Amino acid sequence: MIMNDVAFRLDKYRFTKATLNFDIPKKSEFFIHFLPSGKYDEGSRRYKLSFETVVKCKETGTVVVSVSCIASFVFNGDIKFNDIPDFFYPNSLAIIFPYIRAFVSTLSLQANTSPIVLPTVNLMGLTEELREKTSVVK
């Protein structure tokens, strides 16, 4: 298989869970934790990415924001599970993350609190984790 022949597109996405803690200490520092996983259906050529983003307060460990998103990607052509190219994993995360960032910002802004703006993040470090947490649906 020639890698240039493999194409995929974001078909749809939806948020399945969102929590926002309004009791945030002023001048807090935060850290972000990502939990990606996926399921690939060879018959429909559909990859379902589950992507949870958790923001915690460094000082207290309290969860400030937790958002779960499911994104559906469709491959063009007949792609078997073992033939999913390496570039798909980081790119699928990079495609969906701006939607998560915008959702978190909008959620916090609409709550009339200080808006929480997630930084742009290089998600290449999640490639192996996503690959390992991907299974095939038969």
C-alpha positions as CSV (number, residue, x, y, z in Angstrom):
1,M,0.0,0.0,0.0
2,I,1.3,3.5,-0.9
3,M,0.8,5.9,2.0
4,N,-0.2,8.7,-0.3
5,D,-3.3,6.6,-1.3
6,V,-4.6,6.6,2.3
7,A,-7.1,9.4,3.0
8,F,-9.5,10.0,5.8
9,R,-11.9,12.7,6.9
10,L,-13.7,13.9,10.0
11,D,-17.3,12.8,9.6
12,K,-18.8,14.0,12.8
13,Y,-18.1,14.6,16.5
14,R,-20.1,15.1,19.7
15,F,-19.4,15.9,23.3
16,T,-20.6,13.2,25.6
17,K,-19.6,14.7,29.0
18,A,-18.6,18.1,30.3
19,T,-17.9,19.3,33.8
20,L,-16.7,22.7,35.0
21,N,-15.7,23.4,38.6
22,F,-16.5,27.0,39.5
23,D,-14.5,26.9,42.7
24,I,-11.1,27.6,41.2
25,P,-8.5,29.3,43.4
26,K,-7.2,32.6,42.0
27,K,-3.8,32.5,40.3
28,S,-3.9,28.7,40.1
29,E,-1.7,26.8,37.7
30,F,-3.2,23.9,35.8
31,F,-2.0,20.8,34.1
32,I,-3.8,19.0,31.2
33,H,-4.2,15.2,30.9
34,F,-5.4,13.5,27.8
35,L,-7.0,10.0,27.6
36,P,-7.4,8.9,24.0
37,S,-8.7,5.6,22.7
38,G,-10.2,4.3,19.5
39,K,-12.2,1.6,17.8
40,Y,-12.0,0.8,14.1
41,D,-14.7,-0.9,12.1
42,E,-13.2,-2.4,9.0
43,G,-16.6,-3.0,7.4
44,S,-17.6,0.7,7.5
45,R,-14.0,2.0,7.3
46,R,-15.0,4.1,10.3
47,Y,-12.7,5.0,13.2
48,K,-14.3,6.2,16.4
49,L,-11.9,8.3,18.5
50,S,-12.8,8.8,22.2
51,F,-10.8,11.7,23.5
52,E,-11.1,12.9,27.1
53,T,-9.4,16.1,28.3
54,V,-9.0,16.7,32.0
55,V,-7.6,20.0,33.4
56,K,-6.5,19.9,37.1
57,C,-5.4,22.5,39.5
58,K,-1.7,21.9,40.3
59,E,-2.0,23.2,43.9
60,T,-5.1,21.1,44.9
61,G,-5.4,18.3,42.3
62,T,-9.0,19.4,41.9
63,V,-10.5,18.7,38.4
64,V,-11.3,22.1,37.0
65,V,-12.6,20.9,33.6
66,S,-13.3,17.5,32.2
67,V,-14.6,17.0,28.6
68,S,-15.2,13.8,26.7
69,C,-15.6,13.9,23.0
70,I,-16.3,11.2,20.4
71,A,-15.1,11.9,16.8
72,S,-15.9,9.7,13.8
73,F,-13.4,9.5,11.0
74,V,-14.0,7.7,7.7
75,F,-11.2,6.2,5.5
76,N,-11.4,6.3,1.7
77,G,-10.7,2.9,0.3
78,D,-10.5,-0.5,1.9
79,I,-8.2,-0.1,4.9
80,K,-7.6,-3.0,7.3
81,F,-6.9,-2.4,11.0
82,N,-3.2,-3.3,10.6
83,D,-2.9,-0.9,7.6
84,I,-4.0,2.2,9.5
85,P,-1.0,4.5,8.8
86,D,1.1,5.9,11.6
87,F,0.3,9.4,10.6
88,F,-3.4,8.9,11.3
89,Y,-3.1,8.7,15.1
90,P,-1.5,12.1,15.8
91,N,-3.4,13.8,12.9
92,S,-6.8,12.6,14.2
93,L,-6.1,14.1,17.6
94,A,-4.8,17.3,16.0
95,I,-8.0,17.6,14.0
96,I,-10.4,17.2,16.9
97,F,-8.4,19.2,19.6
98,P,-9.4,22.7,18.3
99,Y,-13.0,21.7,18.7
100,I,-12.3,20.7,22.3
101,R,-10.4,24.0,23.0
102,A,-13.3,26.0,21.6
103,F,-15.9,24.1,23.6
104,V,-14.0,24.5,26.9
105,S,-13.6,28.3,26.2
106,T,-17.3,28.7,25.3
107,L,-18.4,26.6,28.3
108,S,-16.4,28.7,30.8
109,L,-17.3,32.0,29.1
110,Q,-21.1,31.2,29.1
111,A,-20.8,30.3,32.8
112,N,-19.8,33.9,33.4
113,T,-16.5,32.9,34.9
114,S,-13.0,33.7,33.8
115,P,-12.7,31.9,30.5
116,I,-10.5,28.9,30.4
117,V,-8.4,28.8,27.3
118,L,-6.5,25.6,26.7
119,P,-3.1,26.2,25.1
120,T,-2.2,24.8,21.7
121,V,-0.6,21.5,22.4
122,N,1.7,19.2,20.4
123,L,-0.2,15.9,20.6
124,M,2.6,13.8,18.9
125,G,3.4,12.3,22.4
126,L,-0.1,10.6,22.4
127,T,0.5,8.7,19.2
128,E,1.7,5.5,20.8
129,E,-0.9,5.6,23.6
130,L,-3.7,6.0,21.0
131,R,-2.3,3.2,18.8
132,E,-2.1,0.9,21.8
133,K,-5.6,1.8,23.0
134,T,-7.2,1.2,19.6
135,S,-9.1,-2.0,18.9
136,V,-10.9,-3.4,15.9
137,V,-14.6,-4.0,15.9
138,K,-15.6,-7.2,14.1
